[in-house]
Amino acid sequence: MIPSRPEPRYATINALGVLDNPNLSSGPPPDADGPALVSGTRAIDARALADARSAGLSAVNITLGHVAGSGDAFAETVRDITGWNAFIAGHASTLRRVQCVSDIAAATEAGQVGVVYGFQNTEMLGRELDRVRLFAKMGVRVMQLTYNGRNAVGDGATVPDDAGLTRFGAEVVEKLQAENVLVDLSHSSEKTCLDALAIAGRPLAITHSACRAVADHPRNKSDAELRLLADKGGVLGLYFMPYLRVAGQPMAADLVAHLEHALDVCGEDHVGLGTDGGTTLHDDMTAYRRQLEDEIAQRRALGIGAPGETADVVTFLPDLCGPTQFQRLADLLAARGHGAARIEKILGGNFRRLMAEAWSPVH
């Protein structure tokens, strides 16, 4: 008899994550409940959806479309959005597409997981500013300005000669906020991040990063970036990724160290979670490590790898993973003296507030 999992105490918003079952190949899942979704190397089945609900996810921002590579960024992105629309329509009992913050509450009430459409690059815009409105009308609610490299909008985290936000990038930020799309500064260089924050008229997000003062890595954010983000009303989502440490395998204690530093710098109203991962456990770690090695090699070949990406460091926290990860984190924080109101903000309340502000029409 399989022991029942405790009911989650906190409804969680994962500001950047996935819904896939990592144990599946890129082929259609044989046990999918309804139409199967295959997006790149990711595949989703009934187990992945059950784990997401069991984890207490009220909503997760997923990455759609082009991130890197030489393909047609626009066509690739439109194709991915179309596929997700069909997948969610086929799983209406478990998934709800999030267009406004009330959809998150409705998903929670119905026992569904809210799916927020997001980008991790702006290369699908080309140099056509009007595509911001097009993608907003297609349901994209979060758009990250850059990935690790340089694009028409600005510089990413691994660009050595950081020139910051471009003139076109400033226009994109303004247009995104006019179209009620949440601007995401994850993966950006420090200057791009500071430039965008300086010109923003509405709160922004860093959906998945950590604190450079705790681990000096280019994917993490400086205290200057974090302070200005909070001053502008934004929220930092902390990831459960290798970059929590400069070298070696991060664990839950590393995440807590970053989280508490972010609380000190930003305040409790500006810190949340963006794990950059899912809620289904890896069944075969040997197979996973082979897959990870291949993925790291592909990222290096594309020029999008980051320092510290090695096959001996897994892309999740070994002692804080699977469907219980969020509630276990809540227990860790409670044991360190953080109260229930603060924990609720971190697990979901802060991003719910930010999304409500960012997605509301400007009057």
Secondary structure, DSSP 8 states (H G I E B T S, - for coil): --------SS-EEESSB----TTS-SS--TT-SSS-EEETTEEE-HHHHHHHHHTTEEEEEEE-S--SSSS-HHHHHHHHHHHHHHHHHTTTTTEEE-SSHHHHHHHHHTT-EEEEEEES-SGGGTT-TTHHHHHHHTTEEEEES--SSB-SS-BBTT-SS-----HHHHHHHHHHHHTT-EEE-TTB-HHHHHHHHHH-SS--EEEEE-BTTTS--TTSB-HHHHHHHHHTT-EEEE--SGGGSSSS---HHHHHHHHHHHHHHH-GGGEEE--SB-SS--S-HHHHHHHHHHHHHHHHHHT---TT--TTS-SSBTTB-STTHHHHHHHHHHHTT--HHHHHIIIIIHHHHHHHHHHS---
